Amino acid sequence: MEKYLSKTIKGEYGNEISKLKDFFSLKNGHILVASMDIYLLTEVIKISLSNQQKYKKSIEENNYFDENIDFSNSYLVYYLDKKKSTSELYFLLEKSKTQDDFHLILTTISCMALENLDKRIKSRLNHNIIFLPVLPYKSVKQYVNEKAHKIDPRFSALLKNNLMQKYKINFDFESLFNILNSIHISLLIMILNCNIKNHKMIEQYRKFVFKHPELRNIKDKDISDALGDLLDLGFVDKKYNYVFSVDELKNYISKNRPFYLKRLLKN
């Protein structure tokens, strides 16, 4: 990535980068980093690992069950979207729990990857997740303007177009919705259909999903956290109004989500 954009990411995602760096101060462990933007995800991981690479070795993709692999004093960046098997992932999670000074960084550009995991794996990740919202458009625009001052004006439009193409994942609705789990999606459906009252949000949600057993037993905290995610990621404003295309959301749910969410949408 360009030097300016790297500096911008450090500023925009300072808290997330600090959390990742703190993770490496632990004796061992695992953490999941998720973002819909592969470029952003890669850069945040790179920045967070900058000091670790001086004294920890990286374990490359390999046959992890090989007894000759030394996991001590090492880290592994593991791409959930390309995972080979559940047994392999479970083995690595166990290693990150028992092997001193081994840190496992799981990454994904889709929260569906987490939702589709085996329950015993998912439960281990519940409190070790970092979500990276998309890079604000103002930062991308500033980057374009910075570059435009340094090159022939004839190329400014081309540069802007290339940058927007590079970051088209930020503006692609399917990629945008893929980062959400079933609680997020059901909340959005409710927001489309109800007059939301903040102090009664959980009560409203339980009433709205009552006929759908898949959503009936969700914990209050998970509902509150999911709503906070929607606010942080910019899917809804402070008054709980949905801010993106309603048609795109409906089309996405109809094509990509489980039947119970499709039924909820039609209620």
N, C-alpha and C positions, 0 to 999 in steps of 0.2 A: 504493500500500500504506500501511497504517497506520504511524505513526511508530514505535511500539513494535516492530512486526514487522520494519521496516527495520533497526532497531538490532540486533535478534536475528540477522538475516541477516548483518550485518557481523561479528558475533561468531562465528557458526557457520562462516562461509565466508571468514574472513580470509585464509587462505593462497591460496585460489583468486582472490580479489579482488586480492591483491598480485601474483599471477602475471599477471593481466590488465593491471594497471597497469604492470608491468615490460615487458610486451609493447609498450606504447605508447612506451617509451623507445628502442626499436629504430628503425633508419633507416626500415624498412618491414617488411611481412610479413603473414602470415595466421595465424589460430588458429581452432579449432573449440571451441565451448562447448556441451555436451550436458547435458540434464536431462529427466527425465520430468515435471517440474512447470513449466508455462509461466509461472506467476506468479513462482516462484523464479528462473527463467532471466532473465526480464525485469528483475527487481529487481537481480540481480547485474550484469547488463550496464549498467543505469542508474547504479549506484554507481561502477562502474569507469570510466564515461565522464564522470563529474561534472566533473573537471578538464579533460578533453580538449575538452569542448564550449566552453570559454572561448576557445580559440585554433585549433581545427580545425573545419572545416565538415563537415557530414553530407551524404553523397550519397544522395539519395532514390531509390526505385525508379524506373527509367527505362530508356530504350534505351541500355544501356551501351556499345554500339558507336558511338554518336554521337561524332564527332570533336570536337564543341564542348564535351564534358564535360571539365572540368579536375579531374584526380584528385589534384593536388598539395595538400599540407597538408590532407588529408581522411581520413575514415574511412567505412566502409560496414558496416552490420549486415545480413547476407544470410541469409534463412531457407531452409535447405536443403529443408525440407519443402514449400516452395512454389516450388522452383527451376523456371525456365522451360525451360532446355536445358543440356545438357552443354557445348556450345560457349560459352555465356554464362559458366558457372562457370569454365571453363578460361581464358577471356579475363580474368576478374577475378583469378584466381590469378596469371596472368602479370603483370598490372598491379601486384599487391602485391609482386612480385619485382623489377620493373624501375623502378617509379615511386617516386621519393624521397618520403618522408613520406606514404605511403598505407598505411593499415592496414585489413585486411579481417577482420571478425569473422563467422564462419559459426556459425549456431545450429541446433539441432535438438532435438526432444523424443523422438526415436527413433534409436537407434544403427543401426537397419536402414537409415536414410537413408545412413549412411556405408558400410555393407556393400554397398549396391546401386550405389555410384558406380563410374564408370570407373576401371580400375586405375591409370592415370597420375595421376588426381586423388587417389585414395585414398593413394597412396604419398607424396604431398606433405603429407598431414595426419597421418601416423603419429606424429610426435613433437611435434605441436602441438595436443594435445587436452586439454581440461579437462572432467572429469565432475563434476557437482554432485549428490551424493546427496540424497535427499529430506530435507526439514526434519524434524528429530527431533520425535516426537510430544510430548515433554516441553515443547518450545518453543511448539508450537501450544497445548497445554493451558495453559501459563503466560499466553499471550496472552489466552485466553478468560477466565482468572481475573482478569487485570488489568482487562479491559473490564467484567467482571461487577460489580466494585466501584464502577464509575463510573456505572452506569445503574440504572434501576428494576429490582429483582429479577425482576419479572414478565417482563422481556425477556431474562433471562439464558439461559434454555433456547433461545429463538428465536435468539439470537446464536450460541450454540454450534452449533446445527443449521446455521445459514447458513455458518458458518466451515468446518464439516466438509464441507458441500456444495461450497464453494469449493475445498477441497483434496481433493475425492474422488479426483482423479487419483493422489494419493499412496497410495490404498488400493485402487485398481482393479488387479486382477492382470494384465490384458492390457497396461496402460500400464507396469506394473512390469517385465514380461518384455521389452517392446519395446526397452528400453535395452540389452539384452544382445546380443552377437554370437554367431556359431556356436560359437566356442571356449568362451564362458561356458556356453552351453546344453549342449554336450557334456560339460563338466565337471560340471554339475549332474546330468545323466543318470548319469554314472559314480558320483557321490557317492550317488545313490539305490540303486545296485546293488553297490557295493563297500565293503569295510572299508578306509577310507583311512588310509594311513601317510604322514605328512608327508615323511619322508626318501626315500620311494620314489614320491612323487606323479607325477613326470614319467614314470618307468618304468611305473607303473600306467596312466597315461593312454595312452601309446603302445600298450600291450598291449590296452587296452580298445577303441581305435579302429582297430586294425590292419586290419580287414576293410573299412574305409571310406576309400577313397583321397582323398576330399575333406578329410579331417582328418589324414592320415598324415604330411604333410611340414611340419607346423607347428613353428616354432622353439621351443626350450626356453624362451627368454625370454618369448615370447608366452603360453605356457602358464602360466608363473609369474606374469606380469602379470595374466592373466585371473583366476587364483585369488585374487590380491590384491584385484582389483576386487570379487569376490564377497564377500570378507571385509569390505571397506570399505563396501560398499553394504548389508550386512546380510542377504545371501541365505543365508549359512552362518555358523555360530558358530566359535569358535576350535578346536573339535574336528572341524571340517568336517562338522557335521550340518546338513542342509538345514532351514530354519526356517519355510518357508511351506507352503501346502497342496500336497501331492503331486498330488492329483487336478487342481487348477487348472493346475499345470505341465504335466501330461500332456495335458490338454485343449487347452492353449495350443499346445503343440508339434504336436499332431495337426491343428489348424486353421490354423496360421500359419507353420510352419517348413518348410524344404525336405525332400524325400523322404528324403535320407540321414540326417537327424536323426530322422525318424520311424522309420526302420529301426533306428537305434541304440537308440532307446527300446524297441523290441520285442525286442531281443537278450536 
